């Protein structure tokens, strides 16, 4: 006859309301994955924090003084050229689409006509 296999003993359930003594070694062993993750995360954050401090503390750009070496005559010629260019742009600008006809009629002003 064949022997009947005996059932294996089931593991005890870890119920929250059953108070059993647990020591520190047991707790560390059962939470080793979380502890490992926490330690790796702490090292990573420390590396990032120190790296960020190193990047922030880099010296800024040096201050520089710009000196325009053009003569006064050249600067006056440039100012005159820019004034002529501004006058030309203003002469040929069409302001009729933006003029306020109602206000102009109330004041008795006739809008400019471009021909």
C-alpha positions as CSV (number, residue, x, y, z in Angstrom):
1,X,0.0,0.0,0.0
2,X,1.1,3.5,-0.7
3,X,1.5,5.8,2.2
4,X,-0.8,8.8,2.3
5,X,1.2,12.0,2.2
6,X,0.8,14.1,5.2
7,X,-0.2,17.7,4.7
8,X,2.6,20.3,5.2
9,X,2.2,22.7,8.0
10,X,0.9,26.1,6.8
11,X,2.7,29.3,7.6
12,X,1.3,31.3,10.4
13,X,-0.8,34.3,9.3
14,X,0.6,37.7,10.2
15,X,-2.5,39.3,11.7
16,X,-2.4,42.9,12.9
17,X,-4.3,42.2,16.1
18,X,-2.1,39.3,17.2
19,X,0.8,40.8,19.2
20,X,4.0,38.8,18.9
21,X,7.4,39.9,19.9
22,X,9.6,41.0,17.0
23,X,13.2,42.1,17.3
24,X,15.1,44.7,15.1
25,X,16.8,42.0,13.1
26,X,13.5,40.5,12.1
27,X,12.1,43.9,11.0
28,X,15.3,44.7,9.0
29,X,15.2,41.4,7.3
30,X,11.5,41.7,6.3
31,X,11.9,45.3,5.1
32,X,15.2,44.9,3.3
33,X,13.9,45.9,-0.1
34,X,12.5,49.2,1.2
35,X,15.6,49.9,3.2
36,X,17.8,49.3,0.2
37,X,15.6,51.6,-2.0
38,X,15.7,54.3,0.6
39,X,19.5,54.2,1.0
40,X,20.0,54.3,-2.8
41,X,17.5,57.2,-3.1
42,X,19.3,59.1,-0.3
43,X,22.7,58.7,-2.0
44,X,21.2,59.8,-5.3
45,X,19.6,62.9,-3.7
46,X,22.9,63.7,-1.9
47,X,24.8,63.5,-5.2
48,X,22.2,65.7,-7.0
49,X,22.2,68.3,-4.1
50,X,25.9,68.6,-4.0
51,X,26.1,68.8,-7.8
52,X,23.5,71.5,-7.9
53,X,25.4,73.5,-5.3
54,X,28.6,73.2,-7.4
55,X,26.8,74.4,-10.6
56,X,25.1,77.3,-8.8
57,X,28.4,78.6,-7.2
58,X,30.2,79.0,-10.6
59,X,31.6,82.5,-11.0
60,X,29.5,84.9,-13.1
61,X,30.7,86.7,-16.2
62,X,33.2,89.5,-15.7
63,X,32.0,93.1,-16.0
64,X,33.1,94.9,-19.1
65,X,33.1,98.6,-20.1
66,X,32.2,99.3,-23.7
67,X,33.8,102.4,-25.2
68,X,32.6,103.8,-28.5
69,X,35.6,105.0,-30.5
70,X,33.7,106.8,-33.2
71,X,34.3,110.5,-33.7
72,X,31.8,113.1,-32.9
73,X,31.4,113.9,-36.6
74,X,30.6,110.2,-37.4
75,X,28.0,110.1,-34.6
76,X,26.3,113.4,-35.8
77,X,26.2,111.9,-39.4
78,X,24.5,108.8,-38.0
79,X,22.0,110.8,-36.0
80,X,21.1,112.9,-39.1
81,X,20.7,109.7,-41.2
82,X,18.4,108.1,-38.6
83,X,16.3,111.3,-38.4
84,X,15.9,111.5,-42.2
85,X,14.9,107.8,-42.3
86,X,12.4,108.3,-39.5
87,X,10.8,111.4,-41.3
88,X,10.6,109.4,-44.6
89,X,8.8,106.5,-42.8
90,X,6.4,108.9,-41.2
91,X,5.6,110.7,-44.4
92,X,4.6,107.6,-46.2
93,X,2.7,106.0,-43.4
94,X,-1.0,105.5,-44.1
95,X,-2.9,106.4,-40.9
96,X,-6.4,106.5,-42.3
97,X,-7.3,102.9,-41.1
98,X,-6.4,103.9,-37.5
99,X,-7.8,107.4,-37.3
100,X,-10.9,107.9,-35.2
101,X,-13.5,109.3,-37.5
102,X,-16.1,109.9,-34.8
103,X,-13.8,111.9,-32.6
104,X,-12.5,113.9,-35.6
105,X,-16.1,114.8,-36.7
106,X,-17.0,116.0,-33.2
107,X,-13.9,118.2,-33.1
108,X,-14.3,119.4,-36.6
109,X,-11.0,117.9,-37.7
110,X,-10.7,116.5,-41.2
111,X,-8.5,113.4,-41.5
112,X,-5.4,113.7,-43.6
113,X,-5.6,112.3,-47.2
114,X,-2.7,110.6,-48.8
115,X,-2.3,111.1,-52.5
